Amino acid sequence: MKHILLGVVMLTLLAACGSESDPAELVADLVAGKAIAEADCADCHGMDGHGASTDIPYLAAQSEQYLVEAMHAYRDGGRLHPALQDMTARMSEADIVNIAGYYASQPALENVSNQQNNEAAYTEGAAVAAICETCHGEKGISTEAGMPSLAGQQPIYLMTSTQEYQTGSRGHEGTQDMLEGLESVDIEKMAMYFAAQSAPAREPAPFGDAVAGEATAADCGKCHGARGISNDPMVPNLAGQDPVYLVSAIKAYQVKERDCEALTTPRTDEQVENLAAFYSIQKSVASVHDELSGKEMAVKCDRCHNPTSHERKLSVPSLNGQSHDYLVKAMKEYRQEDRDNSMMHKMSTRYNDEMIEALATYYAAQKN
């Protein structure tokens, strides 16, 4: 009988431990959550969850599940912040749920920002781009055989390539001297300017068979996208490029002067010319759009953060009414991979500082 009672007690204790470790089974105690918030959180986030400064995120009216998962990320090292990592490490699962429940129950901040929506303007890069247009053509549209076009190119690829030319790690006679003295922000503005341009369709190349080239292009499309329009910010567009330049570039990859997995199998001169003929006549489009407002850019973000067709996932934060300065800081951290989220990094790599500013201004002005 004693053994049976002991077994019952042990099962009860194990069941209690199991429920404690599963936040989904815990109900938030708002009174307890308020007490913990007052002791540990209020100095930074305030008792109302509106933050002691503008670079601290608002917690008020956020989803309870999102707040729980955010604290788990700090506790488990997915997010890096020494004070929050230390604080969450000594909290029980009930403490975390109680804090999340308390802040989720606080009313959203009204009238966060009355700033006008800024437009992301790329024309500021035109002055810097002028030093490149001597060779690459007006607006980056090359008219010289063998010279690549920059119009519509992926901006991150342009930034990286320009920095490589600037440091000399990517060689081209005269380019390093020409780029001397340019700051990172100048290169960024220049890249966004060229990326916002589109070029007219090219005349067919004087060599090669474009139809045969399309069949050969299947391997290239895995990285460079359908018809040469890349979806990867680090992979260049091939559509609308100068055919002579494409031939020289493909041959450089084949002799290992440049690295490309798809070109490990040698191609004949005829096949190379066919590829160049195909890509050169594809329509080149801008990689970014000039004067795109924060509201227009937010359409893509709203698919996860503020969907209109279905309920927002509880594990995804609302951006409406969030602190402007915090949003700027967070997006830049995702862009630089200082925050661990591959999807957010991939999206934010396309955004320059002006675009991030426009997005943050838009969301800060929205009602949560």
Secondary structure, DSSP 8 states (H G I E B T S, - for coil): -HHHHHHHHHHHHHHHHHHHH-GGG----HHHHHHHIIIIIHHHH-TTSS-SSTTS---TT--HHHHHHHHHHHHHTSS--HHHHHHHHT--HHHHHHHHHHHHTS---S--------EE--GGGHHHHHHHHHHH-GGG---STT----TT--HHHHHHHHHHHHHTSS--TTHHHHTTT--HHHHHHHHHHHHT---------SSS-HHHHHHHTHHHHHHH-GGG--SSTTS---TT--HHHHHHHHHHHHTTSS--GGGSS---HHHHHHHHHHHHTS----SS-TTEEHHHHHHHHHHHHS-SSS---TTS---TT--HHHHHHHHHHHHTT-S--HHHHHHHTT--HHHHHHHHHHHHTS--
